[in-house]
Amino acid sequence: MTSTFNWRQLFKTLGILLITESVFILLSACVSAIYDEYDLKYLLIAAAAACGCGGCAFLLTKNADRTIGNREGYTIVGVVWVVFSFFGMLPFWLSNAIPSVSDAFFETMSGFTTTGASILNNVEALPHGLLFWRSLIQWLGGMGIVMLSLAVLPFLRGGNQLFMAEVPGPTYDKLQPRIKNTARRLWGIYLCLTLLETALLYFGGMGLFDAMCHALTTMATGGYSTKQASIAYWDSPFIHYTIIVFMFIAGINFSLLYYSLVKHNFKKLFRDEEFRFYALFVAGATLLIFVSLILSHPVEWGIAETFRHSLFQTVSIITTTGYATADYMLWQPIAWMTLLFLMLMGASAGSTSGGIKIVRITVLLKNAIYEFKRLIHPKAILPIRMNGHLVSENVVDNIFAFTTFYLIFIVASIFVLLFAGMGIEESVGAVVTSISNVGPGLGSLGPMGTFSAIPDVCKWYLSFVMLVGRLELFTIFLLFSPSFWRK
């Protein structure tokens, strides 16, 4: 027996969210108006389409029952990312900047999910309005579309259900009793850090427009750049290190950032096990790549520059940002295989990064070590603890199930791309970078390549993989489960 699904509230909420999207498209239109470029008309058309459809959906269902249960919450979150990507692609497609629907949708979904994989072979040819919209969609997707709406729309109902559906797994601490207040504080930190990075990049030598766009995509750990060469376009240690710092910050649990930056409780940050493992993985991977570069490229770069490239690519990949200062596919295999492992792992839970997340990796490592010890001491009781708190067996089982499902889905998706005609190196890189929301892959899909040449069917499938990775598998796959729709 199935219980009644609140379809009217679903369409009402989607209508409200579409109106919100139209406001941000209009913001991009304002940028286009400043530069007086051809994309203004198409941004206005897209904004009108989003606002018109959203307004109609809202007006037709404005008297809907306000109840949002788990099924409605998961459905709204799953659907809104697709709907936002459809309307978000309109400026690119209507303006003929990206003539193909497959390419336009892929680029937009890659933006909203903060993946950063691109089909553009000459991004600098885009007008300023579209470049800004391309950066803005990553910023919106970084903290979460629904999270933003909970923060700024006081009349949006079902906060707990929507919050948990969009940020599943071990994520944010509840900073305030009300979810809306938590969302506002997290978005406030996000906005302030974005503005600070914009100022630093501007004073470091970037133009204001480029500084703004890169701050938007850095804090989102998205990786879209206004330059085809990405961050390699600027040969500036100050710019590189500024972006490194903010990428690293964006990879920290935002709850810890709140306690550190707002409450000035830095002890909570440095005592957090996940943060310490995060810093340790960054240091270890940087050292490994640095040594491999020194041994393989003893003349090409000096010591300081080699270290900078090693640190930049390590932080860029582990935070799943995907910026590049060099083509790591030209490095030794040990270097890009290390980066492939970092893609899978990701940074902290509760950050804007993708991947499995370090907290899950840490629990699995502890469990493996304790299982080994139990073989030696069968009667020993060795509970797993994180930050001094006992991790229940249910949580360990959930993490094990998630990671197993994650890896099985990767393998299955690789076979899908191979069946569609892609090479093995490109297939592995494309799937891992898509599900982890990183951006660059392997082979021809590396940091200096694009996804333009892959088959259209692969672009659509990888768009689905990006969404699955952004919402951490279960949120999407629950919608395909018959038992989820039963009472």
C-alpha positions as CSV (number, residue, x, y, z in Angstrom):
1,M,0.0,0.0,0.0
2,T,1.4,3.4,-0.9
3,S,0.7,6.6,1.0
4,T,-0.4,9.8,-0.7
5,F,2.5,11.7,-2.2
6,N,2.2,15.5,-1.8
7,W,2.7,16.4,-5.5
8,R,1.2,19.9,-5.1
9,Q,3.9,20.8,-2.5
10,L,6.6,19.3,-4.8
11,F,5.6,21.6,-7.7
12,K,5.1,24.6,-5.3
13,T,8.6,24.2,-3.9
14,L,10.1,23.7,-7.4
15,G,8.3,26.8,-8.5
16,I,9.9,28.8,-5.6
17,L,13.3,27.5,-6.4
18,L,13.0,28.3,-10.1
19,I,12.1,31.9,-9.3
20,T,15.2,31.9,-7.1
21,E,17.3,30.7,-10.0
22,S,15.9,33.4,-12.3
23,V,17.2,36.0,-9.9
24,F,20.8,34.7,-10.2
25,I,20.4,34.6,-14.0
26,L,19.4,38.3,-13.9
27,L,22.5,39.0,-11.8
28,S,24.6,37.5,-14.7
29,A,22.6,39.6,-17.1
30,C,23.6,42.7,-15.1
31,V,27.3,41.7,-15.7
32,S,26.6,41.3,-19.4
33,A,25.0,44.8,-19.5
34,I,28.1,46.3,-18.0
35,Y,30.2,44.9,-20.8
36,D,27.5,45.5,-23.4
37,E,27.8,42.1,-25.1
38,Y,25.5,39.9,-27.2
39,D,24.6,37.4,-24.4
40,L,22.4,39.9,-22.5
41,K,19.3,39.1,-24.6
42,Y,19.7,35.3,-24.0
43,L,20.3,35.7,-20.3
44,L,17.1,37.7,-20.0
45,I,15.2,35.1,-22.0
46,A,16.4,32.3,-19.7
47,A,15.6,34.4,-16.6
48,A,12.1,35.0,-18.0
49,A,11.6,31.3,-18.8
50,A,12.7,30.2,-15.3
51,C,10.6,32.9,-13.6
52,G,7.6,32.2,-15.8
53,C,7.6,28.5,-15.3
54,G,8.4,28.8,-11.6
55,G,5.7,31.4,-11.1
56,C,3.1,29.3,-12.9
57,A,4.0,26.3,-10.8
58,F,3.8,28.3,-7.6
59,L,0.5,30.0,-8.4
60,L,-1.2,26.8,-9.4
61,T,-0.2,25.1,-6.2
62,K,0.0,28.0,-3.7
63,N,-2.7,26.4,-1.5
64,A,-1.0,23.1,-1.3
65,D,-0.6,21.2,2.0
66,R,2.7,22.4,3.4
67,T,3.7,18.9,4.7
68,I,7.1,17.7,3.3
69,G,8.0,14.2,4.4
70,N,11.1,12.1,3.5
71,R,9.8,11.1,0.1
72,E,8.9,14.6,-0.9
73,G,12.2,15.9,0.5
74,Y,14.4,13.4,-1.5
75,T,12.3,13.9,-4.6
76,I,12.5,17.7,-4.5
77,V,16.3,17.6,-4.1
78,G,16.8,14.9,-6.8
79,V,14.6,16.8,-9.3
80,V,15.7,20.3,-8.6
81,W,19.3,19.7,-9.7
82,V,18.0,18.4,-13.1
83,V,15.5,21.2,-13.5
84,F,18.1,23.9,-12.5
85,S,20.5,22.4,-15.1
86,F,17.9,22.5,-17.8
87,F,17.0,26.1,-17.3
88,G,20.7,27.0,-16.5
89,M,21.9,25.7,-19.8
90,L,19.5,27.9,-21.8
91,P,21.8,31.0,-22.0
92,F,24.6,28.8,-23.4
93,W,22.4,27.0,-25.9
94,L,20.2,29.9,-27.0
95,S,23.2,32.2,-27.6
96,N,24.8,29.5,-29.7
97,A,27.9,29.7,-27.4
98,I,27.3,25.9,-26.9
99,P,25.2,24.9,-29.9
100,S,24.6,21.3,-28.9
101,V,22.0,20.4,-26.2
102,S,24.1,17.5,-25.0
103,D,27.1,19.8,-24.6
104,A,25.1,22.6,-23.0
105,F,23.5,20.3,-20.4
106,F,26.8,18.5,-19.7
107,E,28.5,21.9,-19.1
108,T,25.7,23.1,-16.8
109,M,25.3,19.9,-14.8
110,S,29.1,19.9,-14.4
111,G,28.8,23.4,-13.1
112,F,26.0,22.9,-10.6
113,T,27.5,19.7,-9.2
114,T,30.9,21.6,-9.0
115,T,32.5,18.9,-11.1
116,G,34.2,21.3,-13.5
117,A,34.6,18.9,-16.4
118,S,34.2,21.1,-19.6
119,I,33.5,20.6,-23.2
120,L,34.8,24.1,-24.1
121,N,37.9,24.3,-26.2
122,N,38.1,28.1,-26.1
123,V,36.5,29.3,-22.9
124,E,37.9,32.8,-23.4
125,A,35.7,33.2,-26.4
126,L,32.6,33.3,-24.1
127,P,31.2,36.8,-23.3
128,H,31.5,38.1,-19.7
129,G,27.9,37.4,-18.8
130,L,28.1,33.7,-19.7
131,L,31.5,33.4,-18.0
132,F,30.0,34.9,-14.8
133,W,26.9,32.6,-15.0
134,R,29.2,29.6,-15.6
135,S,31.1,30.5,-12.4
136,L,28.0,31.4,-10.4
137,I,26.3,28.1,-11.0
138,Q,29.3,26.4,-9.4
139,W,29.1,28.7,-6.4
140,L,25.4,28.0,-6.0
141,G,25.9,24.2,-6.3
142,G,28.9,24.3,-3.9
143,M,27.0,24.9,-0.7
144,G,23.8,23.5,-2.2
145,I,20.8,24.9,-4.1
146,V,18.3,23.9,-1.5
147,M,20.6,25.0,1.3
148,L,20.6,28.5,-0.2
149,S,16.9,28.5,-0.5
150,L,16.5,27.5,3.2
151,A,18.8,30.3,4.1
152,V,17.0,33.1,2.2
153,L,13.4,32.0,1.9
154,P,11.8,32.0,5.3
155,F,8.5,30.6,4.0
156,L,10.1,27.4,2.5
157,R,8.8,24.5,4.5
158,G,10.3,21.0,5.3
159,G,13.7,22.3,6.3
160,N,14.9,19.1,8.1
161,Q,13.8,16.8,5.2
162,L,15.3,19.0,2.5
163,F,18.5,19.6,4.5
164,M,19.2,15.9,5.1
165,A,18.3,15.0,1.5
166,E,20.8,17.5,0.0
167,V,23.6,16.9,2.5
168,P,23.5,13.2,3.3
169,G,26.0,11.2,5.3
170,P,28.3,12.5,8.0
171,T,28.2,16.2,7.3
172,Y,27.4,19.4,9.2
173,D,26.9,19.8,12.9
174,K,23.6,21.4,13.7
175,L,24.9,24.9,14.7
176,Q,21.4,26.2,15.6
177,P,18.2,24.5,16.8
178,R,16.5,25.5,13.5
179,I,17.8,24.2,10.2
180,K,17.2,27.6,8.5
181,N,19.5,29.4,11.0
182,T,22.2,26.7,10.4
183,A,21.9,27.3,6.6
184,R,22.2,31.1,7.1
185,R,25.3,30.8,9.1
186,L,27.0,28.3,6.7
187,W,26.1,30.5,3.7
188,G,27.3,33.6,5.6
189,I,30.7,32.0,6.1
190,Y,30.7,30.9,2.5
191,L,30.0,34.4,1.2
192,C,32.5,36.1,3.4
193,L,35.3,33.8,2.4
194,T,34.4,34.3,-1.3
195,L,34.6,38.1,-0.9
196,L,37.9,37.9,1.0
197,E,39.4,35.7,-1.7
198,T,38.2,38.1,-4.4
199,A,39.9,41.0,-2.7
200,L,43.2,39.0,-2.3
201,L,43.3,37.8,-5.9
202,Y,42.5,41.4,-7.1
203,F,45.3,42.9,-5.1
204,G,47.6,40.1,-6.2
205,G,47.3,41.1,-9.9
206,M,44.1,39.5,-11.3
207,G,41.5,41.7,-12.9
208,L,38.4,42.2,-10.8
209,F,36.2,40.1,-13.1
210,D,38.7,37.2,-13.1
211,A,39.2,37.5,-9.3
212,M,35.5,37.3,-8.7
213,C,34.9,34.3,-11.0
214,H,37.8,32.4,-9.5
215,A,36.8,33.1,-5.9
216,L,33.3,31.8,-6.8
217,T,34.7,28.6,-8.2
218,T,37.4,28.1,-5.6
219,M,35.1,28.2,-2.6
220,A,32.7,25.9,-4.4
221,T,35.7,23.6,-5.1
222,G,34.4,23.7,-8.7
223,G,37.3,24.6,-10.8
224,Y,35.8,26.5,-13.7
225,S,38.2,29.1,-14.9
226,T,37.9,32.1,-17.2
227,K,41.0,31.0,-19.0
228,Q,41.6,27.9,-21.1
229,A,44.9,27.3,-19.4
230,S,43.2,27.4,-16.0
231,I,45.4,28.9,-13.2
232,A,48.5,28.2,-15.3
233,Y,47.6,31.4,-17.1
234,W,48.9,33.4,-14.2
235,D,52.6,32.8,-13.4
236,S,52.3,34.3,-10.0
237,P,53.3,32.5,-6.7
238,F,51.0,34.9,-4.8
239,I,48.0,34.0,-6.8
240,H,48.8,30.3,-6.7
241,Y,49.3,30.2,-3.0
242,T,46.2,32.3,-2.4
243,I,44.1,29.8,-4.3
244,I,45.8,26.9,-2.5
245,V,44.9,28.4,0.9
246,F,41.2,28.9,-0.1
247,M,40.9,25.5,-1.7
248,F,42.3,24.0,1.5
249,I,39.8,26.0,3.6
250,A,36.9,25.0,1.3
251,G,37.9,21.3,2.0
252,I,37.4,21.7,5.7
253,N,34.0,20.9,7.4
254,F,32.2,24.2,7.4
255,S,30.9,23.5,10.9
256,L,34.6,23.6,12.1
257,L,35.1,26.8,10.1
258,Y,32.1,28.3,12.0
259,Y,33.5,27.4,15.4
260,S,37.0,28.6,14.3
261,L,36.1,31.9,12.5
262,V,33.0,32.9,14.4
263,K,33.4,31.4,17.8
264,H,37.3,31.7,17.7
265,N,37.5,28.1,19.0
266,F,40.5,26.9,17.1
267,K,41.1,24.1,19.5
268,K,38.0,22.3,18.1
269,L,39.5,22.5,14.6
270,F,43.0,21.1,15.5
271,R,41.5,18.4,17.8
272,D,39.3,17.1,15.0
273,E,40.6,13.8,13.7
274,E,39.2,14.3,10.2
275,F,41.0,17.6,9.9
276,R,44.3,16.1,11.1
277,F,44.0,13.3,8.6
278,Y,43.1,15.8,5.9
279,A,46.3,17.8,6.6
280,L,48.3,14.6,6.8
281,F,47.1,13.3,3.4
282,V,47.8,16.7,1.8
283,A,51.4,16.7,3.3
284,G,52.1,13.1,2.4
285,A,50.8,13.3,-1.2
286,T,52.6,16.6,-1.8
287,L,55.9,15.1,-0.6
288,L,55.4,12.1,-2.8
289,I,54.7,14.1,-5.9
290,F,57.4,16.6,-5.1
291,V,60.1,13.9,-4.9
292,S,58.9,12.2,-8.1
293,L,59.1,15.6,-9.9
294,I,62.6,16.3,-8.6
295,L,63.8,12.9,-9.8
296,S,62.1,13.1,-13.2
297,H,62.4,16.9,-13.9
298,P,65.6,18.0,-12.3
299,V,66.2,20.9,-14.7
300,E,62.7,22.1,-15.8
301,W,61.7,23.8,-12.5
302,G,63.5,25.1,-9.5
303,I,62.9,23.6,-6.0
304,A,60.4,26.3,-5.0
305,E,58.4,26.1,-8.2
306,T,58.3,22.3,-8.1
307,F,57.0,22.4,-4.6
308,R,54.4,24.9,-5.5
309,H,53.1,22.8,-8.4
310,S,53.1,19.7,-6.3
311,L,51.2,21.4,-3.5
312,F,48.8,23.1,-5.8
313,Q,47.8,20.0,-7.7
314,T,47.5,17.9,-4.5
315,V,45.2,20.4,-2.8
316,S,43.3,21.0,-6.1
317,I,42.6,17.3,-6.5
318,I,41.9,16.2,-2.9
319,T,39.4,19.1,-2.5
320,T,38.0,18.1,-5.9
321,T,38.4,21.6,-7.2
322,G,40.2,20.6,-10.4
323,Y,42.3,23.7,-11.1
324,A,45.6,23.2,-12.8
325,T,49.0,24.9,-12.9
326,A,50.6,22.1,-14.9
327,D,49.6,19.1,-17.0
328,Y,50.0,16.2,-14.5
329,M,49.6,13.7,-17.3
330,L,53.2,14.6,-18.3
331,W,54.5,13.7,-14.9
332,Q,55.5,10.2,-13.7
333,P,52.7,7.6,-13.4
334,I,53.3,7.5,-9.6
335,A,52.2,11.2,-9.5
336,W,49.0,11.0,-11.5
337,M,48.0,7.7,-9.8
338,T,48.4,9.4,-6.5
339,L,46.1,12.2,-7.8
340,L,43.6,9.5,-8.9
341,F,43.5,8.1,-5.4
342,L,43.0,11.6,-4.0
343,M,40.1,12.1,-6.5
344,L,38.4,9.0,-5.0
345,M,39.0,10.1,-1.4
346,G,38.0,13.8,-1.5
347,A,38.3,16.1,1.5
348,S,36.2,16.6,4.6
349,A,32.6,15.7,5.1
350,G,30.5,18.9,5.5
351,S,32.8,20.7,3.0
352,T,32.0,21.7,-0.6
353,S,34.3,18.9,-1.9
354,G,33.2,15.6,-3.4
355,G,34.6,12.1,-3.1
356,I,34.1,9.4,-0.5
357,K,35.2,11.8,2.2
358,I,38.1,11.4,4.7
359,V,36.0,10.7,7.7
360,R,34.7,7.5,5.9
361,I,38.2,6.5,4.9
362,T,39.4,7.0,8.5
363,V,36.7,4.9,10.0
364,L,37.4,2.1,7.4
365,L,41.1,2.2,8.1
366,K,40.5,2.0,11.8
367,N,38.1,-0.9,11.4
368,A,40.6,-2.7,9.2
369,I,43.4,-2.3,11.8
370,Y,41.1,-3.4,14.7
371,E,40.0,-6.4,12.7
372,F,43.7,-7.4,12.4
373,K,44.2,-6.9,16.1
374,R,41.1,-9.0,16.8
375,L,42.7,-11.9,14.9
376,I,45.6,-11.8,17.3
377,H,43.5,-11.1,20.4
378,P,40.1,-12.7,19.8
379,K,38.6,-11.7,23.1
380,A,39.7,-8.1,22.9
381,I,37.0,-5.4,22.8
382,L,38.3,-2.7,20.4
383,P,35.6,-0.1,19.7
384,I,36.1,2.5,17.0
385,R,36.2,6.1,18.1
386,M,36.3,9.4,16.3
387,N,37.1,12.5,18.2
388,G,36.7,10.5,21.4
389,H,33.1,9.4,20.6
390,L,32.2,5.8,20.0
391,V,31.3,5.0,16.4
392,S,28.3,2.6,16.5
393,E,28.3,-0.6,14.5
394,N,25.4,0.7,12.4
395,V,27.4,3.7,11.3
396,V,30.4,1.5,10.4
397,D,28.1,-0.8,8.4
398,N,26.6,2.3,6.7
399,I,30.0,3.6,5.7
400,F,31.1,0.1,4.5
401,A,27.9,-0.2,2.5
402,F,28.3,3.3,1.0
403,T,31.9,2.7,0.0
404,T,31.2,-0.7,-1.5
405,F,28.3,0.7,-3.5
406,Y,30.4,3.7,-4.5
407,L,33.2,1.4,-5.9
408,I,30.7,-1.0,-7.6
409,F,29.0,1.9,-9.3
410,I,32.4,3.2,-10.5
411,V,33.3,-0.2,-12.0
412,A,29.8,-0.5,-13.7
413,S,30.1,3.0,-15.1
414,I,33.5,2.3,-16.5
415,F,32.0,-0.7,-18.4
416,V,29.2,1.6,-19.7
417,L,31.8,4.0,-21.2
418,L,33.9,1.2,-22.6
419,F,30.8,-0.2,-24.3
420,A,30.1,3.2,-25.7
421,G,33.5,3.3,-27.4
422,M,35.8,5.2,-25.0
423,G,39.3,4.1,-24.2
424,I,40.2,2.4,-20.9
425,E,42.3,5.3,-19.6
426,E,39.7,7.9,-20.5
427,S,36.9,5.8,-19.2
428,V,38.5,5.3,-15.8
429,G,39.4,8.9,-15.4
430,A,36.0,10.2,-16.6
431,V,34.0,8.1,-14.2
432,V,36.2,8.7,-11.2
433,T,36.4,12.5,-11.8
434,S,32.6,12.7,-12.5
435,I,31.4,10.7,-9.4
436,S,33.9,12.6,-7.2
437,N,33.0,15.9,-8.8
438,V,36.7,16.8,-9.6
439,G,36.8,17.8,-13.3
440,P,40.0,16.7,-15.0
441,G,40.5,13.0,-15.7
442,L,43.2,10.9,-17.3
443,G,44.7,10.7,-20.8
444,S,43.1,13.1,-23.3
445,L,40.6,14.2,-20.5
446,G,43.5,15.4,-18.3
447,P,43.8,19.0,-16.9
448,M,44.7,20.4,-20.3
449,G,42.1,18.5,-22.3
450,T,38.3,18.7,-22.6
451,F,35.3,16.4,-22.8
452,S,34.2,17.8,-26.2
453,A,35.2,14.7,-28.2
454,I,33.5,12.0,-26.2
455,P,30.2,10.5,-27.6
456,D,27.0,12.3,-26.7
457,V,25.6,9.3,-24.9
458,C,28.6,9.4,-22.6
459,K,28.0,13.0,-21.8
460,W,24.5,12.3,-20.7
461,Y,25.5,9.3,-18.7
462,L,28.4,11.2,-17.0
463,S,25.9,14.0,-16.2
464,F,23.9,11.4,-14.3
465,V,27.1,10.2,-12.6
466,M,28.0,13.7,-11.5
467,L,24.5,14.1,-10.0
468,V,24.8,10.8,-8.2
469,G,28.2,11.8,-6.8
470,R,27.1,15.3,-5.7
471,L,24.1,13.8,-3.8
472,E,26.2,10.8,-2.5
473,L,24.4,8.0,-4.3
474,F,21.6,7.1,-1.9
475,T,19.6,10.3,-2.4
476,I,19.3,9.5,-6.1
477,F,19.0,5.7,-6.0
478,L,16.3,5.9,-3.4
479,L,14.1,7.4,-6.0
480,F,14.4,4.2,-8.1
481,S,13.5,1.9,-5.2
482,P,9.9,0.6,-5.2
483,S,10.0,0.2,-1.4
484,F,10.8,3.9,-1.0
485,W,7.4,4.7,-2.5
486,R,5.5,2.4,-0.2
487,K,4.0,3.5,3.0
